[in-house]
Amino acid sequence: MEDRPGISLQGRYYRHYPPGKPLGLVEEKIDLGLGDTAFFLVDVYGLGYDADHDIGEVPEFYRKVADKNRDIVVNHITPAKEAAKRLGLPIVYVTNYLAPSTNENNEWRNMSIRTCGVDVLEAWSEPNDILKFSKVIAPEEGEYLINKQMYSGFFETHLDSLLRTLGVRNLVTVGFDSRICLGTTVIDAMYRNYRVVVLRDCCSTSEYPETEEGGWANWMAIRFIESNVGYTATAEDFVKACEGFST
């Protein structure tokens, strides 16, 4: 793709060295070209984020998720997406669906029953309210939507082909959840030589009772990304960078 002006963003990462006394967190300027950067949303589906908070008919597991993530979607992800749209960045979604290959012998389905109390063969069968989008963050005309079933957006999907035909090199990434679907997707992105920037206030994870106070599971997920995958920044950082992009 032709060279176009870009934005300059402060990206944060973690330095493990030297042994015994690591240098820790540091920020550096990242130049993101408008011609090779996409705004990337992982699993931001679900009702309950609009003003009416109507979550539809869903199991309690999903109701808790919507309550937890409402502020993130409305006040962090949405403004960041709008800033990306104003610059003309490609907007790319990956979202869950019930793949035709899923049946009673599917181990992922059986794991979901054991650990979440959700049988996807029943809960994800269309039509359902679980996989719908709230209007505030739904894909719009001209934006890209890739269906996935497993955690990573790259597993048995057309995501990599889409990004390469768009000329994308950088993924500014938001969504859910930081340990599972978003986490595995950005790992796979790095494996495929994409530079990843996760907006750390635009994601969360399901905490355990032992980690709920302090949000330590999400903290560890973010630190893992900063240590082993790419960079992080905030929605405010990104919005300001978009507003002040070089011409």
C-alpha positions in Angstrom: 0.0 0.0 0.0 1.1 3.6 -0.6 2.9 5.4 2.2 0.6 7.6 4.2 1.0 9.8 7.2 1.0 8.1 10.5 0.4 8.5 14.2 3.0 8.5 17.0 2.0 6.5 20.1 3.8 5.9 23.3 4.0 2.1 23.7 4.8 0.4 27.0 6.7 -2.8 27.4 8.6 -4.7 30.1 12.3 -5.4 30.3 13.3 -8.6 32.1 17.0 -7.9 32.1 19.5 -7.8 33.9 18.8 -11.0 35.9 18.0 -10.3 39.5 17.3 -6.6 39.0 15.1 -6.2 35.9 14.8 -2.7 34.4 11.0 -3.2 34.3 8.5 -1.0 32.4 9.5 1.5 29.8 7.8 3.5 27.1 9.0 4.2 23.7 7.6 6.0 20.7 5.9 3.8 18.1 5.2 5.1 14.6 2.0 3.6 13.2 1.4 4.2 9.6 -2.1 4.9 8.5 -1.6 2.5 5.6 -0.5 -0.5 7.6 -2.4 -0.2 10.9 -5.8 -1.7 11.8 -8.0 -1.2 14.8 -8.7 -4.7 16.0 -11.7 -5.7 18.2 -11.7 -9.2 19.8 -15.0 -10.5 21.1 -16.8 -7.3 22.0 -20.2 -8.9 21.2 -23.0 -9.1 23.7 -26.1 -7.0 24.6 -26.2 -4.8 27.7 -23.9 -2.1 26.6 -26.5 0.3 25.2 -28.3 2.9 27.4 -31.2 0.5 28.2 -28.8 -2.1 29.6 -31.0 -4.8 28.1 -28.9 -8.0 28.0 -31.6 -10.2 26.5 -32.1 -13.8 27.4 -28.7 -15.2 28.4 -27.2 -17.5 31.1 -26.1 -15.8 34.3 -22.4 -16.3 33.2 -22.9 -13.8 30.4 -24.9 -11.4 32.5 -22.0 -11.0 34.9 -19.6 -10.3 32.0 -21.7 -7.5 30.6 -22.0 -5.8 33.9 -18.2 -6.0 34.4 -17.4 -4.7 30.9 -20.0 -2.1 30.3 -17.8 0.9 31.3 -14.9 -0.5 29.2 -17.0 -0.8 26.1 -18.8 2.5 26.4 -16.1 4.8 27.8 -12.9 3.3 26.5 -13.3 1.0 23.4 -16.0 3.1 21.7 -14.0 6.4 21.8 -10.9 4.6 20.6 -12.8 3.1 17.7 -14.2 6.4 16.7 -10.8 8.0 16.7 -9.5 5.2 14.4 -12.5 5.6 12.1 -11.8 9.4 11.8 -8.3 8.5 10.4 -9.7 5.9 8.0 -8.0 2.9 9.7 -9.5 -0.4 8.8 -11.8 -1.7 11.5 -11.5 -5.4 12.0 -13.6 -7.6 14.3 -13.3 -11.2 15.3 -16.2 -12.7 17.1 -17.5 -16.1 18.2 -20.0 -18.3 16.5 -21.1 -21.9 16.6 -19.0 -23.7 14.0 -20.6 -26.5 12.0 -17.9 -28.8 13.2 -19.0 -28.6 16.8 -20.8 -31.6 18.2 -21.1 -33.7 21.3 -17.6 -35.0 20.9 -16.0 -31.6 20.8 -13.6 -31.2 23.7 -13.9 -27.4 23.8 -17.7 -27.8 24.1 -17.3 -30.3 26.9 -14.8 -28.1 28.7 -17.3 -25.2 28.6 -19.9 -27.4 30.2 -17.5 -28.4 33.0 -16.0 -25.0 33.7 -18.6 -22.4 32.7 -21.8 -24.4 33.0 -22.6 -23.4 29.4 -23.4 -25.9 26.7 -22.6 -24.0 23.5 -24.6 -26.5 21.4 -27.7 -25.1 23.1 -26.6 -21.6 24.1 -24.9 -20.5 20.9 -27.5 -22.1 18.5 -29.0 -19.3 16.4 -30.9 -17.2 17.1 -29.5 -16.2 20.5 -28.9 -13.1 22.4 -25.4 -14.1 23.6 -23.6 -13.4 20.3 -25.5 -10.2 19.3 -23.8 -6.8 19.3 -24.9 -3.8 21.2 -25.6 -0.9 18.9 -22.9 1.2 20.6 -20.1 -1.1 19.4 -21.7 -3.1 16.5 -19.7 -3.5 13.2 -20.8 -0.9 10.7 -20.9 -0.8 6.9 -17.4 -1.1 5.5 -16.0 -2.8 8.6 -14.7 -6.3 8.6 -16.1 -9.2 10.7 -14.4 -12.6 10.9 -16.1 -15.5 12.7 -14.2 -17.7 15.0 -15.0 -20.5 17.4 -11.9 -21.2 19.4 -10.0 -18.7 21.5 -7.6 -17.3 18.9 -9.0 -15.3 16.0 -6.4 -16.9 13.8 -7.4 -20.5 14.3 -9.1 -21.9 11.2 -10.3 -18.4 10.1 -9.6 -16.0 7.2 -8.2 -13.3 9.5 -4.6 -13.6 8.4 -5.5 -13.5 4.8 -7.7 -10.4 5.3 -5.0 -8.5 7.2 -2.4 -9.2 4.6 -4.7 -8.1 1.7 -5.3 -4.9 3.6 -1.5 -4.4 4.0 -1.7 -4.4 7.8 1.4 -4.6 9.9 0.2 -3.1 13.2 -2.8 -4.2 15.2 -4.2 -1.8 17.8 -6.2 -4.3 19.8 -9.1 -4.1 22.3 -11.6 -6.6 23.6 -12.1 -9.6 25.7 -10.7 -11.4 27.4 -7.1 -10.6 28.2 -6.2 -14.1 29.3 -8.2 -16.1 26.8 -9.5 -14.9 23.4 -7.7 -11.6 23.2 -4.6 -13.1 24.9 -4.3 -16.1 22.5 -5.1 -14.0 19.5 -2.4 -11.4 20.1 0.1 -14.3 20.7 -0.8 -15.8 17.3 -0.6 -12.3 15.8 3.0 -12.0 17.0 3.8 -15.4 15.7 2.7 -14.1 12.3 4.9 -11.1 12.5 2.3 -8.5 13.3 3.2 -5.7 15.8 0.7 -5.7 18.6 -0.4 -2.8 20.7 -3.1 -3.7 23.3 -5.0 -0.8 24.8 -4.8 -2.0 28.4 -7.9 -0.1 29.7 -9.9 -1.6 26.8 -9.8 -5.2 28.0 -10.4 -7.3 31.1 -10.6 -10.9 32.2 -12.8 -13.1 34.4 -11.2 -13.0 37.8 -11.0 -15.8 40.3 -12.2 -15.3 43.9 -8.6 -15.2 44.9 -7.7 -12.5 42.4 -10.9 -10.4 42.3 -9.6 -7.9 44.8 -7.0 -5.9 42.9 -7.8 -7.5 39.6 -4.6 -9.6 39.6 -5.6 -12.0 36.8 -6.0 -9.1 34.4 -2.8 -7.5 35.7 -0.9 -10.6 35.0 -2.4 -10.9 31.5 -1.3 -7.3 30.7 2.1 -7.8 32.1 2.5 -11.0 30.0 1.6 -9.1 26.8 4.1 -6.3 27.7 6.8 -8.9 28.5 6.3 -11.5 25.7 4.0 -10.2 22.9 4.1 -6.5 22.2 3.2 -3.1 23.6 0.4 -1.6 25.6 -1.1 1.9 25.7 -4.3 3.4 26.9 -7.4 4.5 25.0 -6.6 8.1 26.0 -3.1 7.7 24.6 -4.5 6.4 21.3 -7.2 9.0 20.9 -4.7 11.8 21.5 -2.2 10.2 19.1 -4.9 10.1 16.5 -5.9 13.7 17.1 -2.3 14.8 16.7 -1.2 12.5 13.8 1.6 13.8 11.5 0.6 15.3 8.2 
